[in-house]
Amino acid sequence: MMLELVSDKTAPIKETANLCGSVLVQPTENWHQLDASKPEYRLYRPSSVLIASICGGPVSAGLLMSANYRRWRQPAAARKALLYGFLGTIVLIYLQPILHLCSLDFGTRGIGFGAVVALQQTAQQLQGKQISDHKALKGELHSHWRALAIGLGCLALEFVGVLIVACFFL
């Protein structure tokens, strides 16, 4: 014998108790009409990662992906995204002179283009589902202009970093 504890048709769930005292939770008939709250934060979409990485390289892509992870309260993933972005930028900076000395100038452009596309696809694979869910809940996204500004800021910092290394270590 089942006893109904909540009978309000507007309630999202209906709890019923059996004679043993355990509670069973079942969705009501109007579960699809429930209004999920709109997220109060904005996210960066994978195309923003593409735009930022064209200007600022992997570090800017890692920065945007890290910001999304922080919004989702995933600090370990946010730190990893920043670390991989920073390491990827260092690798690309050191690879370019090596390829240039080997007369493979076309290789530097190819590696740069490949890295940008790989970063966008990585963002899509790792964060695309959550961003789609965010948009489905009417959540807002950051503009591409903001991603461009972050990419240009990272480019400026990278330029200063390369100049400092060149002045003190060469």
C-alpha positions as CSV (number, residue, x, y, z in Angstrom):
1,M,0.0,0.0,0.0
2,M,1.4,3.4,-1.0
3,L,0.7,6.7,0.8
4,E,1.1,9.9,-1.2
5,L,3.0,12.5,0.7
6,V,3.0,15.3,-1.8
7,S,0.0,15.7,-4.1
8,D,0.5,19.2,-5.5
9,K,0.5,19.0,-9.3
10,T,3.0,21.9,-9.6
11,A,5.6,20.2,-7.5
12,P,8.6,18.9,-9.5
13,I,8.6,15.5,-7.8
14,K,6.1,13.3,-6.0
15,E,7.2,11.5,-3.0
16,T,5.4,8.3,-1.9
17,A,6.1,6.2,1.1
18,N,5.5,2.5,1.4
19,L,4.5,0.6,4.6
20,C,8.2,-0.1,5.4
21,G,8.9,3.6,5.7
22,S,11.2,4.0,2.6
23,V,10.5,7.0,0.4
24,L,10.1,6.6,-3.4
25,V,10.6,9.7,-5.6
26,Q,8.9,9.9,-8.9
27,P,8.6,12.7,-11.5
28,T,5.2,14.3,-11.9
29,E,3.3,14.6,-15.1
30,N,4.5,18.2,-15.8
31,W,8.2,17.7,-15.2
32,H,9.1,19.0,-18.7
33,Q,7.4,22.4,-17.8
34,L,9.7,23.1,-14.9
35,D,11.6,26.4,-15.4
36,A,15.3,25.7,-14.9
37,S,17.0,28.8,-13.6
38,K,19.0,30.8,-16.1
39,P,22.8,30.7,-15.3
40,E,24.1,34.0,-14.0
41,Y,27.5,33.7,-15.6
42,R,28.9,33.9,-19.2
43,L,31.0,31.3,-20.9
44,Y,33.5,31.4,-23.8
45,R,32.5,29.3,-26.8
46,P,35.0,27.2,-28.8
47,S,35.0,29.8,-31.6
48,S,36.1,32.3,-29.1
49,V,39.0,30.0,-28.2
50,L,39.9,29.9,-31.9
51,I,39.9,33.7,-32.2
52,A,42.0,34.2,-29.1
53,S,44.5,31.5,-30.1
54,I,45.0,33.1,-33.5
55,C,46.3,36.2,-31.8
56,G,47.7,35.0,-28.5
57,G,48.5,31.4,-29.1
58,P,47.9,28.5,-26.7
59,V,48.2,30.5,-23.6
60,S,45.1,32.6,-24.5
61,A,43.2,29.5,-25.4
62,G,44.1,28.0,-22.1
63,L,43.0,31.2,-20.3
64,L,39.6,31.1,-21.9
65,M,39.1,27.4,-21.2
66,S,40.3,27.9,-17.7
67,A,37.7,30.6,-17.1
68,N,35.0,28.2,-18.2
69,Y,36.2,25.6,-15.9
70,R,36.3,28.0,-13.0
71,R,32.6,28.9,-13.7
72,W,31.8,25.2,-13.5
73,R,33.7,25.0,-10.2
74,Q,36.4,22.7,-11.5
75,P,39.6,24.2,-10.2
76,A,41.9,21.3,-11.1
77,A,40.8,21.4,-14.7
78,A,41.2,25.2,-14.7
79,R,44.8,24.8,-13.5
80,K,45.5,22.1,-16.1
81,A,44.2,24.3,-18.9
82,L,46.4,27.2,-17.9
83,L,49.4,25.0,-17.5
84,Y,49.0,23.3,-20.9
85,G,48.4,26.6,-22.6
86,F,51.5,28.1,-21.1
87,L,53.6,25.0,-22.0
88,G,52.2,24.9,-25.5
89,T,53.1,28.6,-26.0
90,I,56.7,27.9,-24.8
91,V,57.0,25.0,-27.2
92,L,55.7,27.0,-30.2
93,I,58.0,29.9,-29.4
94,Y,61.1,27.7,-29.2
95,L,60.1,25.6,-32.3
96,Q,59.9,28.6,-34.6
97,P,63.6,29.5,-34.7
98,I,64.6,25.9,-35.1
99,L,62.4,25.4,-38.1
100,H,63.5,28.7,-39.5
101,L,67.2,27.7,-39.3
102,C,66.4,24.4,-41.0
103,S,64.9,26.3,-44.0
104,L,61.5,25.1,-43.1
105,D,59.8,28.4,-43.0
106,F,56.5,26.9,-44.4
107,G,56.6,24.6,-41.4
108,T,56.2,27.4,-38.9
109,R,53.0,28.6,-40.6
110,G,51.7,25.0,-40.8
111,I,52.5,24.3,-37.2
112,G,50.8,27.6,-36.1
113,F,47.7,26.9,-38.2
114,G,47.5,23.3,-36.9
115,A,47.9,24.4,-33.3
116,V,45.0,26.9,-33.7
117,V,42.7,24.4,-35.2
118,A,43.7,21.8,-32.6
119,L,43.0,24.2,-29.8
120,Q,39.5,25.0,-31.1
121,Q,38.7,21.3,-31.5
122,T,40.0,20.5,-28.0
123,A,37.7,23.2,-26.6
124,Q,34.8,21.7,-28.6
125,Q,35.6,18.2,-27.4
126,L,36.2,19.1,-23.7
127,Q,33.6,21.9,-23.2
128,G,31.2,21.8,-26.1
129,K,28.5,19.7,-24.3
130,Q,28.5,21.9,-21.2
131,I,28.3,25.1,-23.4
132,S,25.4,23.7,-25.4
133,D,23.6,22.9,-22.1
134,H,24.4,26.4,-20.9
135,K,22.9,27.9,-24.1
136,A,19.8,25.6,-23.8
137,L,19.2,27.1,-20.3
138,K,19.3,30.6,-21.9
139,G,22.8,31.3,-20.5
140,E,24.8,34.1,-22.1
141,L,28.1,33.8,-23.8
142,H,31.0,36.3,-23.9
143,S,31.5,38.2,-27.2
144,H,34.2,37.4,-29.7
145,W,35.5,40.9,-29.2
146,R,36.4,40.1,-25.6
147,A,38.2,36.9,-26.8
148,L,40.1,39.0,-29.3
149,A,41.1,41.5,-26.7
150,I,42.3,38.7,-24.4
151,G,44.3,37.2,-27.3
152,L,45.9,40.5,-28.1
153,G,46.8,41.0,-24.5
154,C,48.4,37.6,-24.3
155,L,50.3,38.4,-27.5
156,A,51.7,41.6,-25.9
157,L,52.7,39.7,-22.8
158,E,54.4,37.0,-24.9
159,F,56.3,39.7,-26.9
160,V,57.5,41.3,-23.7
161,G,58.5,37.9,-22.3
162,V,60.5,37.0,-25.4
163,L,62.2,40.4,-25.3
164,I,63.2,39.9,-21.6
165,V,64.6,36.4,-22.3
166,A,66.5,37.7,-25.4
167,C,68.0,40.7,-23.4
168,F,69.1,38.7,-20.4
169,F,70.0,35.3,-21.8
170,L,71.4,35.9,-25.3
